[in-house]
Amino acid sequence: MNYDDLNPKVKAMVDSAKAKEQGKLDPHEPKPLENEADFQRQAEAYLELCGFRRRTPREIQRHHSGLWYVHIVKAKRNPILLDLLLIDSSKGIYGARCLEIELKVGAILSVEQKCLVTRSEGVLAYSMDEFKAEFLKWRTAIKKGGNK
């Protein structure tokens, strides 16, 4: 039996082991994001798949499930919010919940970002896995009746 005859899962394990032996990155692991803009686009795409919509004048008129995200594009000129503000108002105005997330790719936090994150007013994610984990924690807390 040669390599081409192996099951795809076994091939992935062989490739991973060879890469590790040679000190290379595992070809089956997600590649680290190279810039924050790519990270933000991937996070937004994930939110869209989860039923969230970007809160824009046009979307406000079309979409009405109460699941929104606000992306602060010029964050350095607007240091009062982190990169993404997620809003779940699907249970009505008084049952609304929100979460702020700062997306970083090896960058240093500004003074304002540090304050927001350290005061537990927002969370920090350095990868899509961390972003998804924080998002899912928030969604789970909402389902259980949490306040965040």
N, C-alpha and C positions, 0 to 999 in steps of 0.2 A: 504494500500500500504506500502510495506517495502522498505528498502534501496536498495535491489537488483533489485527492479522493476523501480527504477528511471532512467531517461534519463542520459547518460554519462556526459553531460554538467552540469546537476543539481547535480550529484554526485560530480563532481569536485568542485562546489561551496560549497557544504556541507562539503567536506573534508577540503577545504581552511578555512572555517569559524571555524570548530572544531580545526584545527591546530592553528589558530590565538588565539582562546579562551585559549588554553592550553600553549600558548607561544612557540609553535614549528614552525619549518619551514614549509611553504606550500608545500605539496608533489607534487603539479603540477607546481611549479616554477622550473626553471632550477637550479640545484645545483651549488654553487660556485665552480670554478675550484680550485683544491688543489695545483697544481704546474704549473710552467710556461711551462714545456715541453708539458703537456696536452693541455694547452691553444694554444701553437704554432701549435700542430698537428690539433686541431680543426679549427684554422684560415686557415691553409694550405688546409685542406679538403674543407672548404667553398670557397676558391679561386679557387680550381680545379673545383668545381661545377659551378663557374661563368666563366669558360673557360680559366683561367690562368694556366700556367704550370711552374713548377720549372725550373729555368734556369740552366741546366747542359749540359755538352758536348753532351751527348746522346740526350737530348730533343731538343737542338738547331738544330740537324740534322733532327729530326722527325717533330717538331712542327713549324708552321710558321704563326700563326695568329697575332703575335705581342703582345700577352698578357702574361707577364712574372712576376714571383716573384723570388726574391733572398732572401734566408734565411741565415742570418749570424749565424752559429752554435757556434763558439767560440767567442762570442761578447766581452767578457772581455779582450781577447787578441787582439781584433780588434775594438777599441772604436771609429772608424770614421763613422760607420753606425749604425743605429738602427736595431732591430731584423729583420724586413721585409722591403724590397725595392720592391715596385710594379711598373711595367713598362708597359705602354700602348703605343706601337709604331705601332699600327694598321693603323694609318693614315700616315705612312712614317716617315723617320728619322727626318724631321724638324717639324713634328706635334706630336712628342713623348711627353708624360707626365709621371711624376713619383710621387710617394708618399712613404715616409718612415714612418713606424709605429713601436713604441716600445710597446711590449706586457708585461704587468706586473701583477703579482698576489701578491699583498700586499708587494712587495719588494721595496727597496729604490733605487732611480736612482743614477747612477754614475755621477760624475762631467760632463763628456762628454755628457752623455744622457740628463742631465738637460739643458746644453747649446743648444743642437740640438732641443729639444722640445720647450724651451722658446724663441728661436730665430725664431720660426715658420718654421723651416726646417723639422719638423716631427711632428707627433701626437702621443698621448699616449692613450692606451686602457687598462682598467683594467678588462674588461669582453668581452664575445663574442658579447653582445648587443652593447657595445661601439665600438668594432672593426667593426661590420657590419655597424653601423651608420657612422663612419668615411669613410669607404670604399664607401658606397653609396653616401655620400657628394662629394667625389672625382670623382666618375663616373658621377654624375649629373653635376658637374662643367665642366668635359671634354665635355659632350654632349652639354652644353651651350656655349662652347668655352673658358672656364676658363684656366688659366695658371698653376695651381698647379698640 
